[in-house]
Amino acid sequence: MASLDGAATSSGTTIQSVSFGTAAAATLPSDASAQISAKKVVAVPVTISAQGGYDALRNFVDQVQRIDRIAVPTGVSYSVADDDSQSTVTINSNILAIFSSGSTQTNASSDAIENATSGVSK
């Protein structure tokens, strides 16, 4: 979350919200899953909304894609307002977390959210 805050600050945007969905088993390409032995991979849906000028929001999206987490974007949508500083962006993505094969589904879900949100400040 500190990286997300940094991306917002350096791009001149304001994060409006960050929300997390329920973790679920991730589906990976076979060559990627072959590289992960005795592990469970879960995806945590994350939605980030930010406000600012259009160019600042584009810069924010670029910086979010460079954060040091395994995140798979599923959608980005912009809403451009007459007042440029009131434009918004919504980024939908899945953050991936890897657990040992002994994790239970309940523990994996809560652990995934905890790992994905470590350092959350918003």
Secondary structure, DSSP 8 states (H G I E B T S, - for coil): -HHHHHHHHHHT-EEEEEEE---EE----HHHHTT--SEEEEEEEEEEEEEE-HHHHHHHHHHHHTSSS-EEEEEEEEE--SSGGGEEEEEEEEEEEEEETT--HHHHHHHHHHHHTTT---
